[in-house]
Amino acid sequence: QVQLVESGGGLVQAGASLRLSCAASGRTSTIYKMGWFRQASGKEREFVAVISWSGGITYYADSVKGRFTISRDIAKSTVYLQMNSLKVEDTAVYYCAASRSGWSSKALASAYDYWGQGTQVTVSS
């Protein structure tokens, strides 16, 4: 089992920055990739970004490309999501997720085995 704990959400104005963190514990050696998803009120959960745990390869949703950066610190078993130039439409609950499966399923929520509890990000205009 892998446990994930997110932190770093909050209320900011449009144009501001936030950094989310996700600390993993347990059987972290089984993790192949870690991703961030988000779910706005009344909408389905959507993919945001993913990073391969060993190689650090990244992939982003078009809606956040160029504004968000995903990174990881293997020694701390932590993944980060740096969010810059935040927009009102970025408002959502952000979830960290870990997956044991390969890269081909990187943007599919169903491919992730473990999920954090979520952290709220609210961007005001």
Rosetta constraint file for C-alpha pairs under 8 A:
AtomPair CA 1 CA 26 HARMONIC 5.93 0.50
AtomPair CA 1 CA 27 HARMONIC 5.67 0.50
AtomPair CA 2 CA 24 HARMONIC 6.64 0.50
AtomPair CA 2 CA 25 HARMONIC 5.68 0.50
AtomPair CA 2 CA 26 HARMONIC 4.70 0.50
AtomPair CA 2 CA 27 HARMONIC 5.37 0.50
AtomPair CA 2 CA 28 HARMONIC 6.23 0.50
AtomPair CA 2 CA 98 HARMONIC 7.96 0.50
AtomPair CA 2 CA 114 HARMONIC 6.48 0.50
AtomPair CA 3 CA 24 HARMONIC 5.59 0.50
AtomPair CA 3 CA 25 HARMONIC 5.19 0.50
AtomPair CA 3 CA 26 HARMONIC 6.13 0.50
AtomPair CA 3 CA 114 HARMONIC 7.13 0.50
AtomPair CA 3 CA 115 HARMONIC 7.63 0.50
AtomPair CA 3 CA 116 HARMONIC 7.22 0.50
AtomPair CA 4 CA 22 HARMONIC 6.27 0.50
AtomPair CA 4 CA 23 HARMONIC 5.62 0.50
AtomPair CA 4 CA 24 HARMONIC 4.66 0.50
AtomPair CA 4 CA 25 HARMONIC 6.64 0.50
AtomPair CA 4 CA 96 HARMONIC 7.08 0.50
AtomPair CA 4 CA 97 HARMONIC 7.41 0.50
AtomPair CA 4 CA 114 HARMONIC 7.38 0.50
AtomPair CA 4 CA 115 HARMONIC 6.30 0.50
AtomPair CA 4 CA 116 HARMONIC 4.69 0.50
AtomPair CA 4 CA 117 HARMONIC 7.69 0.50
AtomPair CA 5 CA 22 HARMONIC 5.35 0.50
AtomPair CA 5 CA 23 HARMONIC 5.28 0.50
AtomPair CA 5 CA 24 HARMONIC 6.70 0.50
AtomPair CA 5 CA 96 HARMONIC 7.86 0.50
AtomPair CA 5 CA 116 HARMONIC 5.40 0.50
AtomPair CA 5 CA 117 HARMONIC 6.76 0.50
AtomPair CA 6 CA 20 HARMONIC 7.00 0.50
AtomPair CA 6 CA 21 HARMONIC 5.49 0.50
AtomPair CA 6 CA 22 HARMONIC 4.27 0.50
AtomPair CA 6 CA 23 HARMONIC 6.52 0.50
AtomPair CA 6 CA 95 HARMONIC 7.41 0.50
AtomPair CA 6 CA 96 HARMONIC 6.67 0.50
AtomPair CA 6 CA 116 HARMONIC 6.30 0.50
AtomPair CA 6 CA 117 HARMONIC 7.03 0.50
AtomPair CA 6 CA 118 HARMONIC 6.32 0.50
AtomPair CA 6 CA 119 HARMONIC 6.30 0.50
AtomPair CA 7 CA 20 HARMONIC 5.76 0.50
AtomPair CA 7 CA 21 HARMONIC 5.25 0.50
AtomPair CA 7 CA 22 HARMONIC 6.46 0.50
AtomPair CA 7 CA 119 HARMONIC 6.35 0.50
AtomPair CA 8 CA 18 HARMONIC 7.14 0.50
AtomPair CA 8 CA 19 HARMONIC 5.94 0.50
AtomPair CA 8 CA 20 HARMONIC 4.50 0.50
AtomPair CA 8 CA 21 HARMONIC 6.13 0.50
AtomPair CA 8 CA 119 HARMONIC 7.33 0.50
AtomPair CA 9 CA 18 HARMONIC 7.20 0.50
AtomPair CA 9 CA 19 HARMONIC 7.58 0.50
AtomPair CA 9 CA 20 HARMONIC 6.25 0.50
AtomPair CA 9 CA 119 HARMONIC 5.38 0.50
AtomPair CA 9 CA 120 HARMONIC 5.28 0.50
AtomPair CA 9 CA 121 HARMONIC 4.96 0.50
AtomPair CA 9 CA 122 HARMONIC 7.97 0.50
AtomPair CA 10 CA 18 HARMONIC 7.96 0.50
AtomPair CA 10 CA 120 HARMONIC 6.20 0.50
AtomPair CA 10 CA 121 HARMONIC 5.06 0.50
AtomPair CA 10 CA 122 HARMONIC 6.17 0.50
AtomPair CA 11 CA 121 HARMONIC 6.14 0.50
AtomPair CA 11 CA 122 HARMONIC 4.71 0.50
AtomPair CA 11 CA 123 HARMONIC 5.91 0.50
AtomPair CA 11 CA 124 HARMONIC 7.37 0.50
AtomPair CA 12 CA 16 HARMONIC 6.32 0.50
AtomPair CA 12 CA 17 HARMONIC 7.72 0.50
AtomPair CA 12 CA 121 HARMONIC 7.97 0.50
AtomPair CA 12 CA 122 HARMONIC 6.35 0.50
AtomPair CA 12 CA 123 HARMONIC 5.05 0.50
AtomPair CA 12 CA 124 HARMONIC 6.24 0.50
AtomPair CA 13 CA 86 HARMONIC 7.72 0.50
AtomPair CA 13 CA 123 HARMONIC 5.29 0.50
AtomPair CA 13 CA 124 HARMONIC 4.72 0.50
AtomPair CA 13 CA 125 HARMONIC 5.95 0.50
AtomPair CA 14 CA 85 HARMONIC 6.96 0.50
AtomPair CA 14 CA 86 HARMONIC 5.31 0.50
AtomPair CA 14 CA 87 HARMONIC 5.05 0.50
AtomPair CA 14 CA 88 HARMONIC 6.14 0.50
AtomPair CA 14 CA 123 HARMONIC 5.67 0.50
AtomPair CA 14 CA 124 HARMONIC 5.73 0.50
AtomPair CA 14 CA 125 HARMONIC 5.38 0.50
AtomPair CA 15 CA 84 HARMONIC 7.07 0.50
AtomPair CA 15 CA 85 HARMONIC 4.17 0.50
AtomPair CA 15 CA 86 HARMONIC 4.86 0.50
AtomPair CA 15 CA 87 HARMONIC 6.39 0.50
AtomPair CA 16 CA 84 HARMONIC 6.25 0.50
AtomPair CA 16 CA 85 HARMONIC 5.52 0.50
AtomPair CA 16 CA 86 HARMONIC 5.60 0.50
AtomPair CA 17 CA 82 HARMONIC 7.44 0.50
AtomPair CA 17 CA 83 HARMONIC 5.39 0.50
AtomPair CA 17 CA 84 HARMONIC 4.36 0.50
AtomPair CA 17 CA 85 HARMONIC 6.14 0.50
AtomPair CA 17 CA 86 HARMONIC 6.21 0.50
AtomPair CA 18 CA 82 HARMONIC 6.15 0.50
AtomPair CA 18 CA 83 HARMONIC 5.22 0.50
AtomPair CA 18 CA 84 HARMONIC 6.70 0.50
AtomPair CA 19 CA 80 HARMONIC 6.78 0.50
AtomPair CA 19 CA 81 HARMONIC 5.54 0.50
AtomPair CA 19 CA 82 HARMONIC 4.39 0.50
AtomPair CA 19 CA 83 HARMONIC 5.90 0.50
AtomPair CA 20 CA 80 HARMONIC 5.54 0.50
AtomPair CA 20 CA 81 HARMONIC 5.00 0.50
AtomPair CA 20 CA 82 HARMONIC 6.43 0.50
AtomPair CA 20 CA 83 HARMONIC 7.90 0.50
AtomPair CA 21 CA 78 HARMONIC 6.75 0.50
AtomPair CA 21 CA 79 HARMONIC 5.88 0.50
AtomPair CA 21 CA 80 HARMONIC 4.56 0.50
AtomPair CA 21 CA 81 HARMONIC 6.52 0.50
AtomPair CA 22 CA 78 HARMONIC 5.40 0.50
AtomPair CA 22 CA 79 HARMONIC 5.22 0.50
AtomPair CA 22 CA 80 HARMONIC 6.30 0.50
AtomPair CA 22 CA 96 HARMONIC 6.30 0.50
AtomPair CA 22 CA 116 HARMONIC 7.94 0.50
AtomPair CA 23 CA 76 HARMONIC 7.54 0.50
AtomPair CA 23 CA 77 HARMONIC 5.98 0.50
AtomPair CA 23 CA 78 HARMONIC 4.40 0.50
AtomPair CA 23 CA 79 HARMONIC 6.66 0.50
AtomPair CA 24 CA 28 HARMONIC 6.76 0.50
AtomPair CA 24 CA 77 HARMONIC 5.40 0.50
AtomPair CA 24 CA 78 HARMONIC 5.96 0.50
AtomPair CA 25 CA 77 HARMONIC 7.14 0.50
AtomPair CA 27 CA 31 HARMONIC 7.82 0.50
AtomPair CA 28 CA 77 HARMONIC 7.43 0.50
AtomPair CA 30 CA 100 HARMONIC 5.94 0.50
AtomPair CA 31 CA 53 HARMONIC 6.80 0.50
AtomPair CA 31 CA 98 HARMONIC 6.28 0.50
AtomPair CA 31 CA 99 HARMONIC 5.67 0.50
AtomPair CA 31 CA 100 HARMONIC 4.88 0.50
AtomPair CA 32 CA 52 HARMONIC 6.01 0.50
AtomPair CA 32 CA 53 HARMONIC 5.48 0.50
AtomPair CA 32 CA 54 HARMONIC 7.27 0.50
AtomPair CA 32 CA 98 HARMONIC 7.63 0.50
AtomPair CA 32 CA 99 HARMONIC 5.85 0.50
AtomPair CA 32 CA 100 HARMONIC 4.91 0.50
AtomPair CA 32 CA 101 HARMONIC 6.28 0.50
AtomPair CA 32 CA 102 HARMONIC 6.66 0.50
AtomPair CA 33 CA 50 HARMONIC 6.86 0.50
AtomPair CA 33 CA 51 HARMONIC 5.61 0.50
AtomPair CA 33 CA 52 HARMONIC 4.19 0.50
AtomPair CA 33 CA 53 HARMONIC 4.94 0.50
AtomPair CA 33 CA 98 HARMONIC 6.02 0.50
AtomPair CA 33 CA 99 HARMONIC 5.37 0.50
AtomPair CA 33 CA 100 HARMONIC 6.82 0.50
AtomPair CA 33 CA 101 HARMONIC 7.63 0.50
AtomPair CA 33 CA 102 HARMONIC 7.63 0.50
AtomPair CA 33 CA 103 HARMONIC 7.50 0.50
AtomPair CA 33 CA 106 HARMONIC 7.75 0.50
AtomPair CA 34 CA 50 HARMONIC 5.61 0.50
AtomPair CA 34 CA 51 HARMONIC 5.52 0.50
AtomPair CA 34 CA 52 HARMONIC 6.46 0.50
AtomPair CA 34 CA 53 HARMONIC 6.64 0.50
AtomPair CA 34 CA 79 HARMONIC 7.39 0.50
AtomPair CA 34 CA 96 HARMONIC 7.29 0.50
AtomPair CA 34 CA 97 HARMONIC 5.63 0.50
AtomPair CA 34 CA 98 HARMONIC 4.43 0.50
AtomPair CA 34 CA 99 HARMONIC 6.13 0.50
AtomPair CA 35 CA 47 HARMONIC 7.90 0.50
AtomPair CA 35 CA 48 HARMONIC 7.44 0.50
AtomPair CA 35 CA 49 HARMONIC 5.53 0.50
AtomPair CA 35 CA 50 HARMONIC 3.96 0.50
AtomPair CA 35 CA 51 HARMONIC 6.28 0.50
AtomPair CA 35 CA 96 HARMONIC 5.86 0.50
AtomPair CA 35 CA 97 HARMONIC 5.20 0.50
AtomPair CA 35 CA 98 HARMONIC 6.39 0.50
AtomPair CA 35 CA 106 HARMONIC 7.87 0.50
AtomPair CA 36 CA 47 HARMONIC 6.56 0.50
AtomPair CA 36 CA 48 HARMONIC 5.40 0.50
AtomPair CA 36 CA 49 HARMONIC 5.29 0.50
AtomPair CA 36 CA 50 HARMONIC 6.29 0.50
AtomPair CA 36 CA 81 HARMONIC 7.71 0.50
AtomPair CA 36 CA 94 HARMONIC 6.80 0.50
AtomPair CA 36 CA 95 HARMONIC 5.61 0.50
AtomPair CA 36 CA 96 HARMONIC 4.69 0.50
AtomPair CA 36 CA 97 HARMONIC 6.18 0.50
AtomPair CA 37 CA 45 HARMONIC 6.56 0.50
AtomPair CA 37 CA 46 HARMONIC 5.46 0.50
AtomPair CA 37 CA 47 HARMONIC 4.50 0.50
AtomPair CA 37 CA 48 HARMONIC 5.01 0.50
AtomPair CA 37 CA 49 HARMONIC 7.10 0.50
AtomPair CA 37 CA 94 HARMONIC 5.76 0.50
AtomPair CA 37 CA 95 HARMONIC 5.14 0.50
AtomPair CA 37 CA 96 HARMONIC 6.47 0.50
AtomPair CA 37 CA 97 HARMONIC 7.58 0.50
AtomPair CA 37 CA 109 HARMONIC 7.85 0.50
AtomPair CA 38 CA 45 HARMONIC 5.49 0.50
AtomPair CA 38 CA 46 HARMONIC 5.42 0.50
AtomPair CA 38 CA 47 HARMONIC 6.59 0.50
AtomPair CA 38 CA 48 HARMONIC 6.75 0.50
AtomPair CA 38 CA 92 HARMONIC 5.83 0.50
AtomPair CA 38 CA 93 HARMONIC 5.44 0.50
AtomPair CA 38 CA 94 HARMONIC 4.27 0.50
AtomPair CA 38 CA 95 HARMONIC 5.81 0.50
AtomPair CA 39 CA 43 HARMONIC 6.27 0.50
AtomPair CA 39 CA 44 HARMONIC 5.94 0.50
AtomPair CA 39 CA 45 HARMONIC 4.30 0.50
AtomPair CA 39 CA 46 HARMONIC 6.21 0.50
AtomPair CA 39 CA 92 HARMONIC 5.19 0.50
AtomPair CA 39 CA 93 HARMONIC 5.29 0.50
AtomPair CA 39 CA 94 HARMONIC 6.57 0.50
AtomPair CA 40 CA 44 HARMONIC 7.25 0.50
AtomPair CA 40 CA 45 HARMONIC 7.35 0.50
AtomPair CA 40 CA 91 HARMONIC 6.42 0.50
AtomPair CA 40 CA 92 HARMONIC 4.15 0.50
AtomPair CA 40 CA 93 HARMONIC 6.30 0.50
AtomPair CA 41 CA 92 HARMONIC 6.84 0.50
AtomPair CA 45 CA 109 HARMONIC 7.96 0.50
AtomPair CA 46 CA 109 HARMONIC 7.82 0.50
AtomPair CA 47 CA 61 HARMONIC 6.51 0.50
AtomPair CA 47 CA 107 HARMONIC 5.67 0.50
AtomPair CA 47 CA 108 HARMONIC 7.18 0.50
AtomPair CA 47 CA 109 HARMONIC 7.23 0.50
AtomPair CA 48 CA 60 HARMONIC 5.92 0.50
AtomPair CA 48 CA 61 HARMONIC 5.16 0.50
AtomPair CA 48 CA 64 HARMONIC 6.96 0.50
AtomPair CA 49 CA 58 HARMONIC 7.25 0.50
AtomPair CA 49 CA 59 HARMONIC 5.66 0.50
AtomPair CA 49 CA 60 HARMONIC 4.38 0.50
AtomPair CA 49 CA 61 HARMONIC 6.17 0.50
AtomPair CA 49 CA 70 HARMONIC 6.60 0.50
AtomPair CA 49 CA 107 HARMONIC 7.76 0.50
AtomPair CA 50 CA 58 HARMONIC 5.60 0.50
AtomPair CA 50 CA 59 HARMONIC 5.44 0.50
AtomPair CA 50 CA 60 HARMONIC 6.66 0.50
AtomPair CA 50 CA 70 HARMONIC 6.93 0.50
AtomPair CA 50 CA 106 HARMONIC 6.70 0.50
AtomPair CA 50 CA 107 HARMONIC 7.50 0.50
AtomPair CA 51 CA 56 HARMONIC 5.61 0.50
AtomPair CA 51 CA 57 HARMONIC 5.37 0.50
AtomPair CA 51 CA 58 HARMONIC 4.44 0.50
AtomPair CA 51 CA 59 HARMONIC 6.69 0.50
AtomPair CA 51 CA 70 HARMONIC 6.74 0.50
AtomPair CA 51 CA 71 HARMONIC 6.95 0.50
AtomPair CA 51 CA 72 HARMONIC 7.73 0.50
AtomPair CA 52 CA 56 HARMONIC 4.92 0.50
AtomPair CA 52 CA 57 HARMONIC 5.16 0.50
AtomPair CA 52 CA 58 HARMONIC 6.63 0.50
AtomPair CA 52 CA 103 HARMONIC 7.60 0.50
AtomPair CA 53 CA 57 HARMONIC 7.97 0.50
AtomPair CA 53 CA 72 HARMONIC 7.45 0.50
AtomPair CA 53 CA 74 HARMONIC 7.60 0.50
AtomPair CA 56 CA 71 HARMONIC 7.39 0.50
AtomPair CA 56 CA 72 HARMONIC 7.45 0.50
AtomPair CA 58 CA 70 HARMONIC 7.14 0.50
AtomPair CA 60 CA 64 HARMONIC 6.67 0.50
AtomPair CA 60 CA 65 HARMONIC 5.70 0.50
AtomPair CA 61 CA 65 HARMONIC 6.17 0.50
AtomPair CA 64 CA 68 HARMONIC 5.58 0.50
AtomPair CA 67 CA 83 HARMONIC 6.16 0.50
AtomPair CA 67 CA 84 HARMONIC 5.16 0.50
AtomPair CA 67 CA 85 HARMONIC 6.16 0.50
AtomPair CA 67 CA 86 HARMONIC 7.73 0.50
AtomPair CA 68 CA 81 HARMONIC 6.68 0.50
AtomPair CA 68 CA 82 HARMONIC 5.47 0.50
AtomPair CA 68 CA 83 HARMONIC 4.47 0.50
AtomPair CA 68 CA 84 HARMONIC 5.98 0.50
AtomPair CA 69 CA 80 HARMONIC 7.97 0.50
AtomPair CA 69 CA 81 HARMONIC 5.66 0.50
AtomPair CA 69 CA 82 HARMONIC 5.03 0.50
AtomPair CA 69 CA 83 HARMONIC 6.61 0.50
AtomPair CA 70 CA 79 HARMONIC 7.19 0.50
AtomPair CA 70 CA 80 HARMONIC 5.57 0.50
AtomPair CA 70 CA 81 HARMONIC 4.59 0.50
AtomPair CA 70 CA 82 HARMONIC 6.35 0.50
AtomPair CA 71 CA 79 HARMONIC 5.73 0.50
AtomPair CA 71 CA 80 HARMONIC 5.23 0.50
AtomPair CA 71 CA 81 HARMONIC 6.65 0.50
AtomPair CA 72 CA 77 HARMONIC 7.46 0.50
AtomPair CA 72 CA 78 HARMONIC 5.68 0.50
AtomPair CA 72 CA 79 HARMONIC 4.16 0.50
AtomPair CA 72 CA 80 HARMONIC 5.93 0.50
AtomPair CA 73 CA 77 HARMONIC 5.90 0.50
AtomPair CA 73 CA 78 HARMONIC 5.32 0.50
AtomPair CA 73 CA 79 HARMONIC 6.31 0.50
AtomPair CA 74 CA 78 HARMONIC 6.55 0.50
AtomPair CA 86 CA 90 HARMONIC 6.47 0.50
AtomPair CA 86 CA 123 HARMONIC 6.85 0.50
AtomPair CA 87 CA 91 HARMONIC 7.59 0.50
AtomPair CA 87 CA 123 HARMONIC 6.27 0.50
AtomPair CA 87 CA 124 HARMONIC 7.96 0.50
AtomPair CA 87 CA 125 HARMONIC 7.94 0.50
AtomPair CA 88 CA 122 HARMONIC 7.52 0.50
AtomPair CA 88 CA 123 HARMONIC 4.83 0.50
AtomPair CA 88 CA 124 HARMONIC 5.77 0.50
AtomPair CA 88 CA 125 HARMONIC 6.25 0.50
AtomPair CA 89 CA 123 HARMONIC 7.60 0.50
AtomPair CA 90 CA 121 HARMONIC 7.59 0.50
AtomPair CA 90 CA 122 HARMONIC 7.48 0.50
AtomPair CA 90 CA 123 HARMONIC 6.75 0.50
AtomPair CA 91 CA 120 HARMONIC 7.82 0.50
AtomPair CA 91 CA 121 HARMONIC 5.42 0.50
AtomPair CA 91 CA 122 HARMONIC 4.57 0.50
AtomPair CA 91 CA 123 HARMONIC 5.43 0.50
AtomPair CA 92 CA 120 HARMONIC 6.07 0.50
AtomPair CA 92 CA 121 HARMONIC 5.53 0.50
AtomPair CA 92 CA 122 HARMONIC 6.56 0.50
AtomPair CA 93 CA 118 HARMONIC 5.85 0.50
AtomPair CA 93 CA 119 HARMONIC 5.37 0.50
AtomPair CA 93 CA 120 HARMONIC 4.33 0.50
AtomPair CA 93 CA 121 HARMONIC 5.99 0.50
AtomPair CA 94 CA 118 HARMONIC 5.28 0.50
AtomPair CA 94 CA 119 HARMONIC 5.26 0.50
AtomPair CA 94 CA 120 HARMONIC 6.18 0.50
AtomPair CA 94 CA 121 HARMONIC 6.96 0.50
AtomPair CA 95 CA 115 HARMONIC 6.84 0.50
AtomPair CA 95 CA 116 HARMONIC 5.85 0.50
AtomPair CA 95 CA 117 HARMONIC 6.72 0.50
AtomPair CA 95 CA 118 HARMONIC 4.42 0.50
AtomPair CA 95 CA 119 HARMONIC 6.62 0.50
AtomPair CA 96 CA 115 HARMONIC 5.87 0.50
AtomPair CA 96 CA 116 HARMONIC 5.32 0.50
AtomPair CA 96 CA 118 HARMONIC 6.96 0.50
AtomPair CA 97 CA 112 HARMONIC 6.15 0.50
AtomPair CA 97 CA 113 HARMONIC 7.30 0.50
AtomPair CA 97 CA 114 HARMONIC 5.47 0.50
AtomPair CA 97 CA 115 HARMONIC 4.44 0.50
AtomPair CA 97 CA 116 HARMONIC 6.31 0.50
AtomPair CA 98 CA 112 HARMONIC 5.59 0.50
AtomPair CA 98 CA 113 HARMONIC 6.00 0.50
AtomPair CA 98 CA 114 HARMONIC 5.16 0.50
AtomPair CA 98 CA 115 HARMONIC 6.60 0.50
AtomPair CA 99 CA 111 HARMONIC 6.49 0.50
AtomPair CA 99 CA 112 HARMONIC 4.31 0.50
AtomPair CA 99 CA 113 HARMONIC 5.15 0.50
AtomPair CA 99 CA 114 HARMONIC 6.73 0.50
AtomPair CA 100 CA 112 HARMONIC 7.24 0.50
AtomPair CA 100 CA 113 HARMONIC 6.90 0.50
AtomPair CA 101 CA 105 HARMONIC 7.45 0.50
AtomPair CA 101 CA 111 HARMONIC 6.77 0.50
AtomPair CA 101 CA 112 HARMONIC 7.64 0.50
AtomPair CA 102 CA 106 HARMONIC 7.35 0.50
AtomPair CA 105 CA 111 HARMONIC 6.10 0.50
AtomPair CA 106 CA 111 HARMONIC 7.31 0.50
AtomPair CA 108 CA 112 HARMONIC 7.44 0.50
